Amino acid sequence: MSDFLKTRLESLNKDDFQLSEITFTKMRDVIYKMSGIYYNESKKYLLESRILKRIKALSLEDFESYMQLISSLNGRDELKNLFDAITINETYFFRADFQFDALEKQIIPELVKKKNQIKQLEYGVLHVLQARNLLLLL
């Protein structure tokens, strides 16, 4: 990379990078297709800030360059870095204690009161251990 480009990238701040609606839509669609993670328009700022870190790390000039990279065969390795940047990376199921407190102390007892038995309890469970942890509450 040229010294000029390196100096320019170091001097830029977030306001110098703008994620256009067209590039946002393309990027959102690629992310959804590859990971199942969907970002609606209200989360554009979040996607923008997380991808900006990757743009700077790779010394790219803009979001469009990053989009070209992840869409190319050469950019397949970058997809892992992208998914690491845009996800929470937290697998601990009880990370939001207040939700499980409410489930354990309010919701499940109310369900039990209304029905003598719970025939089926369905949750969007991401992992087998999460299902086990949920059953521990019951």
C-alpha positions as CSV (number, residue, x, y, z in Angstrom):
1,M,0.0,0.0,0.0
2,S,1.3,3.5,-0.8
3,D,2.3,5.8,2.0
4,F,-0.3,8.3,0.8
5,L,-3.1,5.8,1.2
6,K,-1.9,4.5,4.5
7,T,-1.7,8.1,5.9
8,R,-5.1,8.9,4.4
9,L,-6.7,5.8,6.1
10,E,-5.2,6.6,9.5
11,S,-6.5,10.1,9.4
12,L,-10.1,9.2,8.5
13,N,-12.8,8.9,11.1
14,K,-16.2,7.2,11.0
15,D,-17.8,10.3,9.4
16,D,-15.5,10.0,6.4
17,F,-17.0,6.6,5.6
18,Q,-20.6,6.4,4.4
19,L,-22.5,3.1,3.8
20,S,-24.8,3.8,0.8
21,E,-28.3,2.3,0.8
22,I,-27.4,0.2,-2.3
23,T,-24.2,-1.2,-0.7
24,F,-26.0,-1.7,2.6
25,T,-28.7,-3.7,0.9
26,K,-26.2,-5.8,-1.0
27,M,-24.1,-6.4,2.1
28,R,-27.2,-7.2,4.2
29,D,-28.3,-9.7,1.5
30,V,-24.9,-11.4,1.4
31,I,-24.8,-11.7,5.2
32,Y,-28.3,-13.1,5.3
33,K,-27.6,-15.6,2.6
34,M,-24.4,-16.8,4.2
35,S,-25.3,-16.7,7.8
36,G,-29.1,-16.3,8.3
37,I,-28.5,-13.0,10.2
38,Y,-30.8,-10.3,8.9
39,Y,-30.2,-6.6,9.5
40,N,-33.1,-4.3,8.8
41,E,-32.7,-0.6,7.9
42,S,-32.9,0.4,11.6
43,K,-29.7,-1.6,12.3
44,K,-27.7,0.0,9.4
45,Y,-25.6,2.0,11.9
46,L,-24.6,-1.1,13.7
47,L,-23.6,-3.0,10.6
48,E,-21.8,0.1,9.4
49,S,-19.7,0.6,12.6
50,R,-18.7,-3.1,12.8
51,I,-17.7,-3.4,9.1
52,L,-15.8,-0.1,9.4
53,K,-13.4,-1.9,11.7
54,R,-12.7,-4.5,9.0
55,I,-12.3,-1.8,6.3
56,K,-9.6,-0.1,8.4
57,A,-7.9,-3.4,9.3
58,L,-7.7,-4.3,5.6
59,S,-6.7,-0.7,4.6
60,L,-9.6,-0.5,2.1
61,E,-10.9,2.8,0.9
62,D,-14.7,2.4,1.3
63,F,-17.6,0.0,1.9
64,E,-18.0,-0.7,-1.8
65,S,-14.4,-2.0,-1.8
66,Y,-15.2,-4.3,1.1
67,M,-18.4,-5.5,-0.6
68,Q,-16.3,-6.4,-3.7
69,L,-13.9,-8.2,-1.5
70,I,-16.4,-10.4,0.3
71,S,-18.2,-11.1,-2.9
72,S,-15.1,-12.4,-4.7
73,L,-13.4,-15.8,-4.4
74,N,-10.4,-14.1,-2.8
75,G,-12.7,-12.8,-0.1
76,R,-14.0,-16.1,1.2
77,D,-11.5,-16.1,4.0
78,E,-12.7,-12.6,5.0
79,L,-16.2,-13.8,5.6
80,K,-15.1,-15.4,8.9
81,N,-13.7,-12.1,10.0
82,L,-16.9,-10.3,8.9
83,F,-19.1,-12.8,10.9
84,D,-16.9,-12.4,13.9
85,A,-17.3,-8.6,13.6
86,I,-21.1,-8.5,13.3
87,T,-22.1,-11.2,15.8
88,I,-22.2,-11.1,19.6
89,N,-19.9,-14.1,20.0
90,E,-21.5,-15.0,23.2
91,T,-22.6,-18.5,23.6
92,Y,-23.4,-18.5,27.3
93,F,-27.2,-19.3,27.3
94,F,-28.0,-17.6,30.7
95,R,-26.2,-14.4,29.7
96,A,-29.4,-12.4,30.1
97,D,-30.4,-13.5,33.7
98,F,-33.4,-11.3,34.0
99,Q,-35.1,-13.1,31.1
100,F,-34.7,-16.5,32.8
101,D,-35.7,-15.1,36.1
102,A,-38.9,-13.9,34.6
103,L,-39.4,-17.2,32.8
104,E,-38.7,-19.3,35.9
105,K,-40.6,-17.1,38.5
106,Q,-43.5,-15.7,36.5
107,I,-44.2,-17.2,33.1
108,I,-43.8,-20.9,33.8
109,P,-45.7,-20.8,37.1
110,E,-48.6,-19.0,35.3
111,L,-48.6,-21.5,32.5
112,V,-48.7,-24.3,35.1
113,K,-51.6,-22.7,36.9
114,K,-53.6,-22.4,33.7
115,K,-52.9,-26.0,32.6
116,N,-52.2,-29.0,34.7
117,Q,-49.4,-30.0,32.4
118,I,-47.4,-28.3,29.7
119,K,-47.7,-30.6,26.7
120,Q,-45.2,-28.8,24.5
121,L,-42.9,-25.8,25.1
122,E,-41.2,-24.5,22.0
123,Y,-38.4,-21.9,22.0
124,G,-36.1,-20.7,19.3
125,V,-33.2,-22.7,20.7
126,L,-29.9,-22.3,19.0
127,H,-28.0,-25.2,20.6
128,V,-28.7,-28.5,22.4
129,L,-27.1,-27.2,25.6
130,Q,-29.6,-24.3,25.5
131,A,-32.5,-26.7,25.4
132,R,-31.0,-28.6,28.4
133,N,-30.5,-25.4,30.4
134,L,-34.1,-24.4,29.7
135,L,-35.3,-27.8,30.9
136,L,-33.3,-27.4,34.1
137,L,-35.5,-24.4,34.9
138,L,-38.6,-26.6,34.5
